[in-house]
Amino acid sequence: MRGVVALAVGVGMLAACSGGDETSGETDPTTPPAVTQTAVTTGPGSAEPSTTQSLTTVPDTTTSSTAEATTTSTVPPPAEHRIGVRIGENGGEFYDRTTGETWVPRGFNHWQWDLHRGYLMDRTFRAGDNGLEQAKVDLAEMASYGYDAVRIWVTACFEEAPGCMVDERGEVRPEYIANVAEYLEAAKANDIVVMFTVDDIIGPGRYDLGTAPLCCDEWGGFNLLDLTAGGIADQQRFWTDLIEGLMAVGAPMDAIWAYELRNEQFFEEQQPPLSTGGVVTAANGSTYDLDDPVQRKQMLDEGLVHWARTLSDTIHDLDPTALVTVGYFPSGQGPEAVGYDQRLVDPGPLAEAGVVDFIDYRTYPGLDSGGWDWMWTNSFLGDHVDDTAILLGETGAFHSAYDTIDEAITAYTDFIADACRTGLDGWLGWVWDNQDTYTETWSAVDEGYAIAEALSPAQFPDPCEPPPPATGNLAYNRPATASLFEDTEEFSAPPRSAVDGSEATWWTAPDSGPQWIEIDLERVSSVERIVMITELGADTPLTVDVELLGDDGAVLATHRFETSEAAPRLDLEHRFDPPVPDVRRVRATTYRDAWIIWHEIEVYGAFAE
């Protein structure tokens, strides 16, 4: 999640890079046995391998390559996973292998929150005092509403917090693995499947054996983890420990929906070698001149595919029918991105190569400069809906954007419907229960489980068709056009921001009036009331002409607002008595000798039957 989980991202790795405790580089006695690997080496931009190297490696600090890993295990193979992916009539989709039916994930991200030394982390699986029993209660509650999927951090425990997956000797705690297995048993008993996700791989003395010697002059941050052989070897060791550990204790592996290689994958422009330039050799064996923008991008694209393919192969060698995914948020380098973001995001090469089973995309309504269309444009995934299953793996409603639970529900359902109509294949909300620890977003259990009820399959059966707005606002998230709007490299305020349900965004016309904005209600409606929210920073007269238009454009009713009152917030409201029937569009023309801004335009009434 952008913001919350960012508190946890990279803590163990960044601590090592800033001079924290480092390992001696000696192989840990519990390290998995040596594995035979094949590293495919290509030159920048090459479509075919230029050399092939056969390597025998031990996943410690001496690891020199990690590709095409084959792991030998004496543990019997797991049962076939219930959920698979395929190309259906409408593109990539999930399906239930036991029935052959299309399967639509609907559920929530799941945490048992803990604040330790200022970091937000999860305590569900800890050895000793943990949140496992409450998590099992949560799973039963989710199932009672008809939800079928959860996503949970399988390791989000660090900074010397008690009971984490790896102990102070660098050994995996059996109790931790047993707790993960018990969670899977509870999920399976409730007919819920589980996606395990991670940020940084936390495990000093075990999961930093490959990265510690490389950090941090030449490689740093997530560049170190994902673009170096040592970083990939550390991640191979983690996934091997987890999967073999679960299989050894008899965990119901078929309850696992997917392994997510990274909650939010990105490279870091302000970490070496991207921040320093020069010539480097990445984990795939290729050498790149980072002062050449073309080769720089090639390293990121080819390195991304190599990282994901290597880890996916490692997982599938152990658990052949499991699904593997990677998480992404809207790219700061997208075609409509606003402002600078040093996190370099582009899942396109991963989707193009097909080295993971699906893509997990996450974004939220109400906080960015545009609605769903804007955020999807910046996904770099638009060309892959037909050939790749794509999940809306995080979405929700922030208190700062939505003041009431009804506004939050309307935002949730409309956003999910937008994603569904785009071709995404299910959703997970943020979050089931914030437990009064993380309170920035509305949770599913707030106000008597209002969101859990409203988003349930019984109340929201077709995720492509949202129910009537819980607020009664007919204009919410409807198409909006305008005579003019502000759109620069630093900021964008399009007309859709006036109907996104959030007062934290707005439509701005960077010129004096008259300027108009028009909202298409998309259905013929009976309009009872209109509310317009703006701000006036000076005593400048403001006049607004509101027109209610029929399907043919005829004017059915009008109203004029006039004011010169300066105020940080100004609410204009008019009630039509009697309600005006047969309205399809609402147009507001503003006259003012200054810039024009509307935070929200709300239209209340009822859609025609």
BATI-381111 format. One record per residue (C-alpha): x, y, z. Coordinates in steps of 0.1 Angstrom, whole numbers, plus 5000, padded with zeros to 4 digits. Each point is the difference from the previous one (the first is absolute). Example, Ala and Ser with C-alpha at 12.3 -4.5 7.8 and 13.67 -1.06 7.14 Angstrom:
BEGIN
512349555078;501450344993;
//
This chain:
BEGIN
500050005000;501350344991;500750175034;499349745027;502049714988;502650234988;500950045037;501249644999;501749994965;503649935000;500750045037;502349705004;501850074967;500450375006;501349945035;502749784986;500850274974;500450265026;502549825020;497949785022;500849645010;501449804971;500749634997;503549864997;499249854967;500349645012;497449754988;497349945026;499849645011;496350004992;500550134965;498449774973;502449774981;501850124969;497850014969;500949984964;499050304980;500250134965;500650374994;498950144967;502150304990;498950254974;501350334987;498050315005;497049984977;500749654988;497149784993;502049685001;502549885026;503650074990;501649765025;498949735024;501849935033;499549695021;500650085036;499949815033;499250245028;499450015037;497550275009;502450215022;502250304995;502149814974;497049954977;500850124965;496849924981;496449915008;498249934968;498149694991;500349855035;499249635005;499549905037;499949645011;497749925029;499149685019;496650145010;497049854980;498650244974;497050205012;496449964989;499050184969;499150365007;496350074996;500350334981;501650034966;500250264972;499049974964;499050204969;496250014999;497650174977;500750345016;503849965003;502049885030;498049875029;500249795031;498149675002;499349725024;501949694989;497549775019;496950134982;501450174968;498050315008;501350354999;501050125034;499850365011;502150095031;498150235024;501550065034;502350225021;503650065010;500549855034;502250115029;500449985037;501650345005;502950085023;502050325004;503649915009;502750285002;497950224978;499549734973;496649854991;500349634997;498049685003;499949765030;497749734986;502749724997;502550105027;501449735024;498650075034;497550285005;498350054966;496750094983;499249664985;496949925020;498450344991;501049944964;498149675000;497050185013;500350264972;500149724974;496849855013;498450354999;501150064964;498649664990;496750085015;499750304976;500949784970;503650124995;502449754985;503650155001;502450185022;503550144995;502450005030;503650095006;501849675008;502950195014;499550355013;501949975033;503450175005;502150245020;500649745028;496249955005;499449695020;499249674983;500850084964;500549734973;503849995005;501650005034;503250175012;502149704989;498750044964;497849695003;496349964990;497749975030;497949684997;497250175020;499750284975;499649754971;497549805020;497950325006;500050074963;498849644994;497350055026;498850314983;499749814967;498049735017;497550265013;499850164966;499349674983;497349925026;498350324990;500449944962;502450304998;503249994980;503150205011;502650214981;503350045019;501850324993;503350165012;501850334998;503649975010;501149655010;500750035037;502549755016;503450135011;502649734997;497949814976;498350214974;502850264996;502949764993;500150104964;499250375003;502250105030;503349974982;498750204970;498450295020;500150294996;502550204978;499349824967;496549865008;497350125023;496349985009;497849784979;502550024972;502349795021;497349755008;498649954965;502950074976;502949815017;500649635002;500550025037;496750185005;498149744980;501749725018;498850145033;496550004987;500349654987;501149895034;497050175016;497449844977;501749665003;499950025038;496450105001;498649754975;502149705012;499250105036;496350004993;500149684981;502049835028;497350085026;497249884977;498550344993;497050004976;501950144970;496950004978;498750295022;502850224986;498750214972;503350164990;503550105011;500650374994;503750074994;499650365011;497150205014;501150304979;502849954975;502150304990;503650104993;501550305017;501450294980;501750145031;501849685009;503249874983;500849914973;497150214985;501150305021;503749964992;500149884963;502949824984;500349654987;498549715021;499349634996;496649895012;498749665012;499249894965;503750024991;499550294976;502150325002;498450344996;501250354997;497750205023;501050334985;498249894968;496250055006;499249714976;502349755018;498850135034;496449924991;501149664986;501649915032;496850075019;497849824976;502249694995;501050005037;496350005010;499249714978;503149805012;499150075037;496449894996;500849704978;502749875024;497850025031;497049874981;502049704989;501349945035;496450005014;498649784972;502849755005;498849965036;496250064995;499349934963;496350124998;500350315021;499450344985;502650275002;499450374998;501650355005;498350315013;500050354984;498650355006;499450284974;503350104985;501550345005;501549964965;496649944984;498750214971;497750215023;502149985032;500350325021;503150105019;503349815006;500249665015;503449845004;498449655001;500249874964;497049794992;499349814968;498349665001;499749994962;503149794994;498849755026;496549964984;501649984966;502449725009;497349805018;502349895028;497550045028;496449865000;498250335006;500650375009;498850155032;499250374995;498950235028;498650365001;497550205020;497350254991;499850355012;503650105007;501750034966;499550264973;497649784980;497649715003;500449644989;500750094964;503050225010;501449735023;499649734974;501750204973;503050025023;500049625006;501949904968;497649705000;497450124975;501449784972;499949685021;496549965013;499249754972;503049785007;500650045037;497949965031;500150325020;498850055035;499050325018;501949885030;499650315022;497350275000;498150185027;498850335013;502050255020;498450205027;501750314987;498149964967;496749865012;498450135032;497249755004;499749634997;497450044972;502450214980;502749735006;497749734988;499050194969;503750064992;500949645006;497249854978;500450254971;503849954999;499749625000;497550024972;502350234980;502849755004;497749714991;498750174968;503750064990;500549635002;501649945035;499249675015;498950055036;500950225030;501350025035;499150285023;502250195024;499549895028;497949755019;500650155035;502350295009;499849905037;500350375010;503749994991;500050114963;497050234996;500550194968;497649794980;496549875007;500149635009;497549734991;498949975036;499450375007;496550115010;498649665005;501749834970;498450244976;502649964973;500249625005;496349994994;499850254971;502849834980;498949645007;498949794970;496550015013;499850384998;502550054971;499649694979;501450134967;503350195006;499650174967;496750165010;500050215031;496950035021;498250345002;502250255018;499849965038;500150385003;497250064974;502450224980;499249924964;503050204987;502649795018;502649864977;498050094969;501650134968;500850375002;501250244974;501050375002;500950304979;503550015015;502049845028;503550045015;502449744988;503850055005;503049785007;499650085037;496249995004;496949894983;496450095010;497749844974;496250025001;499649655013;501650125033;496850195007;497949685001;502449765017;498450035034;503150155015;500350365012;503849955000;499950034961;498550264977;499450124965;501750334992;499650224970;503250225000;498350304985;497250235008;496449924991;497849914984;501149645003;497749704999;500049645013;497549744989;499249665017;498449714982;497949815025;500049714974;496449925008;496850214999;499350125035;497750205022;502150285016;498950145034;503150195012;503450134989;503050075023;503150194988;503150035022;502750264993;502350255017;500350384996;503350155010;498950364993;496850204999;499649944963;496349974988;499149654990;497049914978;499149644990;497349914975;498849645005;498149834972;498349665001;500149854965;497949724985;501349714979;499650224969;501850305015;496850205007;500150225031;497549865026;500850235029;502550275011;501250165032;502450295006;502450025030;501550355008;502450085028;503150225007;500749855035;503749915005;500349665018;502549715002;497049784993;496750104983;497149774996;497350094975;496849805001;496650024982;497049775002;497749964970;496449995011;498549794986;502949784988;500850034963;499549684980;501749874969;503450165008;503149854982;502650275004;500850295024;502050304988;501450285022;501450314985;502050225024;500650374996;502850155020;502950244994;502549745013;501049644998;497149765005;500149705023;497449745010;500949735025;496849814996;496750024980;497449775014;496649924985;497349835021;496849824989;499349664985;500749824968;497049934979;498649655002;
//
